[in-house]
Amino acid sequence: YKQLMQKVFSNKIIWTIGIIEFTSGILRNGILQWYKVFAKDTGFGVHHITSNWGFWGCVTGILGGFSAGWISDHLFHSRRAPSAGIMQVIMFFAIGAMAFFLTSNPLIVGIAAIFVMMSVIGVHSIMSGTATADFGGKKASATATGVADAFSYAGSAVQSFALGILTTKSWTYWPLFLIPFTLLGLFFSIK
C-alpha cells in the first residue's frame, strides 16, 4: 500500500492531471450548479434550456466524453492532453461569450453554457477516466483516478464557496471567475 501511494504521489504527470482536474471541477460545477440559479435570479434564462437542464447535461456529457476520446484517439494517436487542451479552448471562448452577452442575449449565454458543459465533461473523462489509467499503470490506475477525482471535487468546493460570495455582489463575476481556470487548465494540458 505504501509503495502504491508513493508511486502515485511522486508521479509529476498525475499531479499535472490533478491540477487539470481541479480546474475542471471549478468549471463543471461553475456551470452545472449556477446556470439555473442565474436564470432564476435574473430572468435571463432560456426556458427550453432551463426546463430541460438534466437532458442537456446528459446529451453534453455523452457528446463531450465521446468527442474528447475520438479527438485523442484519431487526431493525436491516443495522447490525452491535446484533446483536453482543445476542450479548454472551447470553454474559454464559450465563457467569454457568456461574459460578453450575460445581460444582453440570454440565448447566447444558454448555448455557451451548453458548450461549456460538453467541453468540461470531455476534459474530465479524458483526464480522470483515461489519462490516469495510462499513467497510473496496471496496479495504480484506480488510485490515480481517485486522486484526480479528489482534485476535481476540491475544485468544486472552491467554486461553490467563491461563486456563492461573488454572485451575491453581481452576476458579472460569475463568468469572469471561471475564465482564468480555462486558461490554467489549458496551460497544464500543454505542459
Backbone torsions as a table, in degrees:
resi	resn	phi	psi	omega
1	TYR	NA	-45.7	-178.9
2	LYS	-62.6	-41.7	179.1
3	GLN	-65.3	-39.2	178.2
4	LEU	-61.3	-49.3	179.9
5	MET	-63.3	-39.3	178.4
6	GLN	-63.4	-41.4	179.0
7	LYS	-61.7	-44.9	-178.2
8	VAL	-69.3	-48.8	-174.0
9	PHE	-77.6	-11.3	176.1
10	SER	-97.6	-0.7	-178.4
11	ASN	-86.7	113.6	-177.7
12	LYS	-64.0	-31.5	179.7
13	ILE	-68.6	-39.0	177.3
14	ILE	-63.1	-39.9	176.7
15	TRP	-63.7	-40.0	178.0
16	THR	-64.0	-43.9	176.0
17	ILE	-60.7	-39.8	177.9
18	GLY	-59.6	-41.8	179.0
19	ILE	-66.3	-42.0	176.6
20	ILE	-61.5	-40.6	178.6
21	GLU	-67.9	-33.8	174.3
22	PHE	-58.5	-46.9	179.0
23	THR	-65.8	-37.5	-179.7
24	SER	-68.3	-31.6	175.2
25	GLY	-64.6	-40.6	177.1
26	ILE	-64.2	-47.8	-175.4
27	LEU	-71.0	-41.8	-178.3
28	ARG	-61.2	-55.9	-177.7
29	ASN	-78.4	-19.0	173.5
30	GLY	-64.5	-23.9	175.3
31	ILE	-100.8	-51.9	-175.7
32	LEU	-57.5	-40.8	-177.5
33	GLN	-84.7	-26.0	-168.0
34	TRP	-107.0	-18.8	-178.3
35	TYR	-62.4	-47.9	-179.5
36	LYS	-66.1	-35.4	176.9
37	VAL	-64.3	-44.8	176.7
38	PHE	-58.0	-48.0	-178.3
39	ALA	-60.5	-44.4	-179.3
40	LYS	-69.0	-42.1	-176.0
41	ASP	-69.9	-37.0	-174.1
42	THR	-103.8	-20.5	-174.2
43	GLY	79.3	8.1	-179.0
44	PHE	-96.7	20.3	178.2
45	GLY	-84.9	161.4	174.5
46	VAL	-100.5	120.2	-172.7
47	HIS	-53.6	-46.5	-178.0
48	HIS	-61.2	-33.1	179.9
49	ILE	-78.8	-47.9	-177.1
50	THR	-66.9	-38.2	-178.0
51	SER	-75.8	-14.3	178.9
52	ASN	-122.0	32.5	-175.1
53	TRP	-59.2	-40.1	177.8
54	GLY	-64.4	-41.3	176.3
55	PHE	-60.4	-46.4	180.0
56	TRP	-64.2	-35.4	176.2
57	GLY	-63.0	-40.8	178.6
58	CYS	-65.8	-50.9	-177.9
59	VAL	-61.4	-46.9	-177.8
60	THR	-69.5	-32.1	176.1
61	GLY	-63.3	-44.7	178.8
62	ILE	-65.7	-49.4	-179.4
63	LEU	-62.5	-42.3	-179.4
64	GLY	-64.1	-46.4	180.0
65	GLY	-64.2	-46.8	-179.7
66	PHE	-67.0	-43.1	-177.5
67	SER	-67.3	-39.8	177.8
68	ALA	-62.7	-41.9	178.1
69	GLY	-66.1	-43.3	179.6
70	TRP	-63.3	-45.3	178.4
71	ILE	-59.3	-45.8	179.9
72	SER	-60.5	-49.8	-174.3
73	ASP	-74.2	-39.8	-172.0
74	HIS	-96.5	-25.4	-178.3
75	LEU	-105.8	-23.9	-174.2
76	PHE	-127.7	23.5	175.3
77	HIS	52.6	44.9	176.9
78	SER	68.0	19.1	170.3
79	ARG	-81.1	136.2	-171.5
80	ARG	-89.2	-38.4	-173.6
81	ALA	-61.2	-41.2	178.9
82	PRO	-61.1	-37.3	177.3
83	SER	-63.4	-44.8	177.5
84	ALA	-62.3	-39.1	179.1
85	GLY	-62.8	-41.7	178.0
86	ILE	-62.3	-42.3	178.8
87	MET	-64.5	-36.1	177.4
88	GLN	-65.0	-38.9	178.7
89	VAL	-64.4	-43.1	177.2
90	ILE	-59.4	-43.9	179.1
91	MET	-63.5	-41.0	179.7
92	PHE	-56.5	-49.6	-178.6
93	PHE	-69.9	-37.1	178.9
94	ALA	-66.2	-44.5	179.7
95	ILE	-70.1	-33.9	173.7
96	GLY	-60.3	-42.1	176.6
97	ALA	-63.4	-39.8	177.4
98	MET	-60.2	-45.2	-178.7
99	ALA	-63.1	-42.1	-175.9
100	PHE	-71.4	-38.0	-175.0
101	PHE	-106.1	14.7	-170.2
102	LEU	-51.9	-42.8	-177.3
103	THR	-112.3	6.0	-177.6
104	SER	-116.2	-24.5	-177.5
105	ASN	-143.9	90.3	-177.9
106	PRO	-58.7	-32.9	-178.6
107	LEU	-65.5	-44.0	178.1
108	ILE	-63.3	-41.4	179.3
109	VAL	-62.7	-43.9	179.8
110	GLY	-64.8	-44.7	178.5
111	ILE	-65.3	-40.5	177.8
112	ALA	-62.1	-40.7	177.7
113	ALA	-60.9	-39.3	177.7
114	ILE	-63.9	-42.5	178.3
115	PHE	-65.1	-36.4	177.2
116	VAL	-64.7	-44.6	178.6
117	MET	-57.6	-45.9	-179.3
118	MET	-61.5	-46.8	-175.7
119	SER	-68.7	-41.5	-176.9
120	VAL	-70.1	-33.5	174.7
121	ILE	-68.5	-34.5	174.4
122	GLY	-60.6	-46.0	178.0
123	VAL	-61.7	-47.4	-176.9
124	HIS	-62.0	-44.1	-177.2
125	SER	-69.0	-39.0	-177.0
126	ILE	-76.3	-31.4	-178.7
127	MET	-87.6	-55.4	-175.2
128	SER	-73.8	-41.6	-175.1
129	GLY	-85.6	-28.9	-172.2
130	THR	-114.0	-52.9	-176.5
131	ALA	-62.5	-36.9	179.5
132	THR	-64.7	-36.8	176.7
133	ALA	-67.7	-38.0	178.0
134	ASP	-60.3	-45.9	-171.9
135	PHE	-96.8	-17.8	177.7
136	GLY	-77.1	-23.4	-178.6
137	GLY	81.0	172.8	-174.9
138	LYS	-60.0	-39.4	-174.9
139	LYS	-90.1	-13.0	-176.0
140	ALA	-124.2	9.5	-175.6
141	SER	-64.3	-40.3	179.8
142	ALA	-67.5	-39.4	178.0
143	THR	-66.2	-43.0	178.8
144	ALA	-62.7	-39.7	177.3
145	THR	-64.8	-40.2	176.9
146	GLY	-62.0	-40.2	177.6
147	VAL	-63.1	-46.5	179.7
148	ALA	-61.2	-43.2	178.2
149	ASP	-63.3	-36.3	177.3
150	ALA	-61.5	-41.8	176.8
151	PHE	-62.3	-40.1	179.2
152	SER	-62.0	-43.4	179.4
153	TYR	-69.6	-32.1	174.6
154	ALA	-63.2	-41.7	176.5
155	GLY	-62.3	-39.5	177.4
156	SER	-61.5	-40.4	178.7
157	ALA	-65.2	-41.8	179.7
158	VAL	-61.7	-46.3	-178.6
159	GLN	-67.0	-37.2	179.1
160	SER	-61.1	-44.8	179.6
161	PHE	-66.5	-51.2	-175.2
162	ALA	-66.0	-48.0	-178.6
163	LEU	-70.6	-28.8	174.3
164	GLY	-59.5	-35.3	177.7
165	ILE	-81.8	-49.0	-173.5
166	LEU	-64.7	-40.4	-176.5
167	THR	-71.1	-18.7	175.1
168	THR	-74.1	-22.8	177.0
169	LYS	-82.4	-49.6	179.1
170	SER	-167.5	140.4	177.9
171	TRP	-69.5	-17.5	178.5
172	THR	-62.4	-23.7	178.1
173	TYR	-71.7	-21.1	-176.3
174	TRP	-57.4	-63.2	179.7
175	PRO	-69.7	-31.0	-180.0
176	LEU	-63.8	-33.8	176.2
177	PHE	-67.3	-35.8	-174.5
178	LEU	-77.7	-33.3	-174.2
179	ILE	-53.3	-49.1	-177.9
180	PRO	-59.3	-27.5	-178.6
181	PHE	-75.5	-24.5	171.7
182	THR	-67.6	-39.8	-179.6
183	LEU	-70.4	-38.7	177.4
184	LEU	-64.3	-43.9	176.7
185	GLY	-62.9	-39.5	176.8
186	LEU	-64.0	-43.9	179.0
187	PHE	-56.9	-48.3	-178.2
188	PHE	-74.4	-25.1	172.9
189	SER	-67.7	-40.5	177.0
190	ILE	-67.1	-40.9	-178.9
191	LYS	-61.8	NA	NA
